[in-house]
Amino acid sequence: MTHTLKVAVLGATGLVGRSMLEILEQRAFPVGELVPLASARSAGRRVSFGDREHEVRAVSEQAFEGVDLALFSAGAGPSREWAPIAAAAGALVIDNSSAHRMDPAVPLCVPEVNLEQARDPAKGIVANPNCSTIQLMVALAPLHRESPLRRIVVSTYQAVSGAGLRASECLEAQRRALAAGDEPEAGALGDVLAGDLLMHWSPDPATGYQEEELKLIHESRKILESPTLRVSPTCVRVPVVTGHAEAVSIECAAAITPERARELLRAAPGVELVDDFPAGVYPKPSMAAGRDAVLVGRVREDLGLPGGLSLYVVADNLRKGAALNAVQIAEGLLLP
């Protein structure tokens, strides 16, 4: 019988934190004691886990005493401050923020792709990649193993829940305003997403890219250990609550036929092939919501690049794109 673990969740009241608790319970992760943590302003709130409610504590150094696993989803600032403290206390820290992703001493892990790189992390911290990177890597890793990737062109269509609870609530308020014939307010989104598409991540003046796009470049290279991989991303926020979609075209060292690609994807862990486009069957965010698999469809030859492939990738951004990936890392590193 597996021994139980003391598990802390920092950011337990947020969308991803709640999803972490839900997934720990669904997957019967051996939580002997739960320590739900948040900022001082959220302390005292209650979260459900198992057969009872737990009071959320304010994060502190003492909160990590005796903790075996610390799941972090409270943003980069808190992660920079508290992840080293939790690791020094003996916890394995799995951090969902961007704080440690590009630290050479911190593994950046998608379990289906590179779990072995995360064993015995030098700083006691393992980084969860960005949501859009995770599903892209799950879909492309089996093709990369067959023939190394040379270039990825990816356009993302990202659900509003990726921006947090306030952004999701803001979209609903904008929809209600439009339905009532009122002028919607920008609110937490900074612009009106209802009935529109936005590119609202922080811009990088030096390159003309958004930070979300640069994450796709740098994280993909690190995960695949391919520093010269060419990645051309465009990221768009869409008025969908849950489920990121990605239109992807790739060039490999040697051509992979669509038929061979489908064989590889059918056999790949974490992938579900949803690919009968002539019959109207292809991945949709509504199909991915609440599910663990990364859905892949529209596998076809790239007519603009002979020998290249195009495909369409969809996943639940709160589950596989965040909470589930973190829990799977913990399972792979801590459970027999």
C-alpha positions as CSV (number, residue, x, y, z in Angstrom):
1,M,0.0,0.0,0.0
2,T,1.4,3.4,-0.9
3,H,2.3,5.6,2.0
4,T,0.5,8.9,2.3
5,L,2.1,12.3,1.7
6,K,1.7,15.7,3.3
7,V,0.7,18.0,0.3
8,A,0.5,21.7,0.3
9,V,-1.3,23.6,-2.5
10,L,-0.3,27.3,-2.8
11,G,-3.1,29.2,-4.7
12,A,-5.7,26.8,-3.5
13,T,-8.6,29.3,-4.0
14,G,-7.8,30.1,-7.7
15,L,-9.0,28.3,-10.8
16,V,-5.9,26.1,-11.2
17,G,-5.6,25.5,-7.5
18,R,-9.1,24.3,-7.3
19,S,-8.5,22.1,-10.3
20,M,-5.3,20.7,-8.6
21,L,-7.4,19.7,-5.5
22,E,-10.1,18.1,-7.8
23,I,-7.5,16.1,-9.7
24,L,-5.6,14.9,-6.6
25,E,-8.9,13.5,-5.4
26,Q,-10.0,12.1,-8.7
27,R,-6.7,10.3,-9.2
28,A,-6.6,9.0,-5.6
29,F,-3.3,10.6,-5.0
30,P,-2.2,9.5,-1.5
31,V,-2.8,12.7,0.4
32,G,-2.5,12.0,4.1
33,E,-2.6,15.7,5.1
34,L,-3.7,18.6,3.0
35,V,-2.3,22.1,3.6
36,P,-4.3,24.6,1.4
37,L,-2.4,27.9,1.2
38,A,-3.1,31.3,-0.3
39,S,-2.3,35.0,0.2
40,A,-3.2,36.7,3.5
41,R,-6.3,38.2,1.8
42,S,-7.7,34.7,0.9
43,A,-6.8,33.1,4.2
44,G,-9.8,31.9,6.1
45,R,-11.7,30.8,3.0
46,R,-12.6,27.1,2.7
47,V,-12.0,24.5,0.0
48,S,-13.4,21.1,-0.4
49,F,-11.2,18.0,-0.5
50,G,-12.1,14.5,0.3
51,D,-15.2,14.3,2.5
52,R,-14.7,17.6,4.3
53,E,-13.8,21.3,4.0
54,H,-10.4,22.7,4.8
55,E,-9.6,26.2,5.9
56,V,-7.1,28.0,3.7
57,R,-4.0,29.2,5.6
58,A,-1.9,32.3,4.8
59,V,1.4,31.1,3.2
60,S,4.3,31.3,5.6
61,E,7.6,29.5,6.2
62,Q,6.1,27.4,8.9
63,A,3.4,26.2,6.6
64,F,5.9,24.0,4.7
65,E,7.2,22.1,7.7
66,G,7.0,18.4,7.0
67,V,5.5,18.9,3.6
68,D,6.4,16.2,1.0
69,L,4.9,17.8,-2.1
70,A,4.1,21.5,-2.7
71,L,2.0,22.4,-5.7
72,F,2.3,26.1,-6.6
73,S,-0.2,28.0,-8.7
74,A,-0.2,31.5,-7.2
75,G,1.8,33.5,-9.9
76,A,5.4,34.2,-10.5
77,G,6.0,36.6,-7.7
78,P,4.9,34.2,-4.9
79,S,6.7,31.4,-6.6
80,R,10.0,33.3,-6.6
81,E,9.6,34.0,-2.9
82,W,8.2,30.8,-1.5
83,A,9.3,28.0,-3.8
84,P,13.0,28.0,-2.6
85,I,11.7,28.1,1.0
86,A,9.4,25.1,0.5
87,A,12.2,23.2,-1.3
88,A,14.6,24.0,1.6
89,A,12.1,22.6,4.0
90,G,12.3,19.3,2.1
91,A,9.3,19.5,-0.2
92,L,9.3,18.6,-3.9
93,V,8.0,21.8,-5.4
94,I,6.1,21.7,-8.7
95,D,5.5,25.3,-9.9
96,N,2.9,26.2,-12.4
97,S,4.1,29.8,-12.8
98,S,6.7,31.2,-15.2
99,A,9.1,32.0,-12.4
100,H,11.6,29.1,-12.7
101,R,10.9,27.7,-16.2
102,M,14.0,29.0,-17.9
103,D,16.4,28.4,-15.0
104,P,18.9,25.9,-16.3
105,A,18.9,24.2,-12.9
106,V,15.1,23.7,-12.9
107,P,13.6,20.9,-15.1
108,L,10.7,22.0,-17.3
109,C,8.6,18.9,-17.5
110,V,5.8,17.3,-19.5
111,P,5.6,13.8,-18.2
112,E,4.7,12.1,-21.5
113,V,7.8,13.8,-23.0
114,N,10.7,14.3,-20.6
115,L,9.9,13.0,-17.1
116,E,13.4,11.6,-16.7
117,Q,14.8,15.1,-17.0
118,A,12.9,16.0,-13.8
119,R,14.3,13.3,-11.5
120,D,16.4,14.6,-8.6
121,P,16.0,18.3,-9.4
122,A,19.0,20.2,-8.2
123,K,17.0,23.0,-6.5
124,G,14.1,20.7,-5.4
125,I,11.8,22.6,-7.9
126,V,10.2,21.3,-11.1
127,A,8.6,23.8,-13.4
128,N,5.3,23.2,-15.2
129,P,5.4,24.7,-18.7
130,N,2.9,27.2,-20.0
131,C,-0.6,25.8,-20.9
132,S,-0.2,26.2,-24.7
133,T,3.3,24.6,-24.6
134,I,2.2,21.5,-22.7
135,Q,-0.5,20.4,-25.2
136,L,1.8,21.3,-28.2
137,M,4.6,19.1,-26.7
138,V,2.3,16.1,-26.0
139,A,1.1,16.2,-29.6
140,L,4.5,16.8,-31.3
141,A,6.9,14.7,-29.1
142,P,5.9,11.4,-30.8
143,L,6.6,12.9,-34.2
144,H,9.8,14.5,-33.0
145,R,11.0,11.1,-31.8
146,E,10.3,9.7,-35.3
147,S,12.1,12.5,-37.1
148,P,13.5,15.5,-35.3
149,L,11.6,18.7,-35.6
150,R,13.2,21.5,-37.5
151,R,10.4,24.1,-37.5
152,I,7.0,24.7,-35.8
153,V,4.5,27.3,-37.0
154,V,1.7,27.5,-34.4
155,S,-1.3,29.8,-34.0
156,T,-3.1,29.4,-30.7
157,Y,-6.8,30.2,-29.9
158,Q,-6.7,30.4,-26.1
159,A,-9.7,30.2,-23.7
160,V,-10.3,33.0,-21.2
161,S,-9.9,30.7,-18.2
162,G,-6.2,30.8,-18.9
163,A,-6.2,34.4,-17.7
164,G,-7.8,33.4,-14.3
165,L,-11.2,33.6,-12.5
166,R,-11.6,37.3,-12.8
167,A,-11.1,37.2,-16.5
168,S,-13.7,34.4,-16.9
169,E,-16.2,36.4,-14.8
170,C,-15.5,39.5,-16.9
171,L,-16.3,37.7,-20.1
172,E,-19.6,36.5,-18.7
173,A,-20.4,40.1,-17.6
174,Q,-19.5,41.4,-21.1
175,R,-21.8,38.8,-22.7
176,R,-24.7,39.8,-20.4
177,A,-24.2,43.5,-21.3
178,L,-24.2,42.8,-25.0
179,A,-27.4,40.6,-24.7
180,A,-29.1,43.5,-22.8
181,G,-28.0,46.0,-25.4
182,D,-25.6,47.7,-23.1
183,E,-22.0,48.8,-23.6
184,P,-19.7,46.1,-22.1
185,E,-16.9,47.2,-19.9
186,A,-13.3,46.1,-20.5
187,G,-12.8,45.1,-16.8
188,A,-10.2,42.5,-15.9
189,L,-9.5,41.7,-19.5
190,G,-8.4,45.2,-20.4
191,D,-10.6,45.1,-23.5
192,V,-13.9,43.6,-24.7
193,L,-13.5,39.9,-25.6
194,A,-17.2,39.1,-26.0
195,G,-17.8,38.9,-29.7
196,D,-14.2,39.6,-30.5
197,L,-10.6,38.3,-30.4
198,L,-7.8,39.8,-28.4
199,M,-4.0,39.8,-28.3
200,H,-3.5,41.1,-24.8
201,W,-0.4,39.6,-23.4
202,S,2.6,41.8,-22.6
203,P,4.4,42.9,-25.8
204,D,8.1,42.6,-26.2
205,P,9.1,45.8,-28.1
206,A,12.4,44.3,-29.2
207,T,10.9,41.5,-31.2
208,G,7.2,42.6,-31.8
209,Y,6.1,39.3,-30.1
210,Q,4.0,38.9,-27.0
211,E,5.4,37.2,-23.9
212,E,3.0,34.3,-24.4
213,E,4.5,33.7,-27.9
214,L,8.0,33.9,-26.6
215,K,7.2,31.2,-24.0
216,L,6.2,28.9,-26.8
217,I,9.6,29.4,-28.4
218,H,11.9,29.1,-25.4
219,E,9.9,26.4,-23.6
220,S,9.6,24.1,-26.6
221,R,13.4,24.3,-27.2
222,K,14.1,23.5,-23.6
223,I,11.7,20.5,-23.3
224,L,12.8,18.9,-26.5
225,E,16.5,19.8,-25.8
226,S,16.6,21.4,-29.3
227,P,18.2,24.9,-28.9
228,T,18.1,25.7,-32.6
229,L,14.5,24.6,-33.2
230,R,12.7,27.3,-35.2
231,V,9.3,28.2,-33.7
232,S,7.0,30.8,-35.2
233,P,4.0,31.5,-32.8
234,T,1.0,33.7,-32.8
235,C,-1.3,33.7,-29.8
236,V,-4.9,34.9,-29.7
237,R,-7.4,35.0,-26.8
238,V,-10.9,33.8,-27.9
239,P,-14.3,34.1,-26.2
240,V,-14.3,30.4,-25.1
241,V,-14.3,29.6,-21.4
242,T,-12.3,26.4,-21.4
243,G,-10.1,24.7,-24.0
244,H,-7.1,26.0,-25.9
245,A,-6.9,25.2,-29.6
246,E,-3.8,25.3,-31.8
247,A,-3.3,25.2,-35.6
248,V,0.1,23.7,-36.1
249,S,2.4,23.1,-39.1
250,I,5.7,21.3,-38.7
251,E,8.8,20.5,-40.7
252,C,10.9,17.5,-39.7
253,A,14.4,16.3,-40.7
254,A,12.7,13.6,-42.8
255,A,9.2,13.7,-44.1
256,I,6.5,11.9,-42.1
257,T,3.4,10.9,-44.1
258,P,0.0,11.7,-42.6
259,E,-0.7,8.0,-42.3
260,R,2.5,7.4,-40.3
261,A,1.7,10.4,-38.2
262,R,-1.7,9.1,-37.3
263,E,-0.1,5.7,-36.3
264,L,2.3,7.5,-34.0
265,L,-0.3,9.7,-32.5
266,R,-2.7,6.8,-31.8
267,A,0.1,5.0,-29.8
268,A,1.2,8.1,-28.0
269,P,0.5,8.5,-24.3
270,G,-1.8,11.4,-23.4
271,V,-3.1,11.8,-27.0
272,E,-6.5,11.0,-28.5
273,L,-6.7,11.0,-32.2
274,V,-10.0,12.7,-33.3
275,D,-9.5,12.8,-37.1
276,D,-12.3,12.2,-39.6
277,F,-12.6,15.7,-41.1
278,P,-14.6,14.6,-44.2
279,A,-17.2,13.4,-41.8
280,G,-17.0,16.6,-39.7
281,V,-15.0,15.0,-36.9
282,Y,-12.2,17.2,-35.5
283,P,-11.2,18.4,-32.0
284,K,-13.2,21.2,-30.4
285,P,-12.8,23.0,-27.0
286,S,-16.2,21.7,-25.9
287,M,-14.9,18.1,-26.5
288,A,-11.8,18.7,-24.5
289,A,-13.3,20.4,-21.4
290,G,-13.1,18.3,-18.4
291,R,-10.9,15.6,-20.1
292,D,-7.3,14.7,-19.6
293,A,-6.3,13.8,-23.2
294,V,-4.8,16.1,-25.7
295,L,-7.1,15.8,-28.8
296,V,-5.4,15.9,-32.2
297,G,-7.0,16.0,-35.6
298,R,-6.9,17.4,-39.1
299,V,-3.6,15.5,-39.7
300,R,-2.7,16.3,-43.3
301,E,0.2,17.2,-45.6
302,D,1.2,20.8,-45.5
303,L,0.5,21.8,-49.1
304,G,2.7,24.9,-48.7
305,L,5.7,22.8,-47.6
306,P,6.1,19.5,-49.4
307,G,7.0,16.9,-46.8
308,G,5.6,19.0,-43.9
309,L,2.6,18.2,-41.8
310,S,-0.3,20.3,-40.5
311,L,-2.5,19.3,-37.5
312,Y,-5.0,20.7,-35.0
313,V,-4.5,20.3,-31.3
314,V,-7.0,21.0,-28.5
315,A,-6.8,20.4,-24.7
316,D,-8.4,21.5,-21.5
317,N,-6.1,24.3,-20.4
318,L,-6.9,24.0,-16.7
319,R,-6.4,20.3,-16.6
320,K,-3.7,19.1,-18.9
321,G,-2.5,22.6,-19.5
322,A,-1.9,23.2,-15.8
323,A,-3.2,21.2,-12.8
324,L,-3.2,17.7,-14.3
325,N,0.3,18.1,-15.7
326,A,1.6,19.1,-12.3
327,V,-0.1,16.1,-10.6
328,Q,1.3,13.7,-13.2
329,I,4.8,15.0,-12.5
330,A,4.2,14.3,-8.8
331,E,2.9,10.8,-9.6
332,G,5.9,10.1,-11.8
333,L,8.5,11.3,-9.3
334,L,7.0,10.4,-5.9
335,L,4.8,7.3,-6.4
336,P,6.1,3.8,-7.0
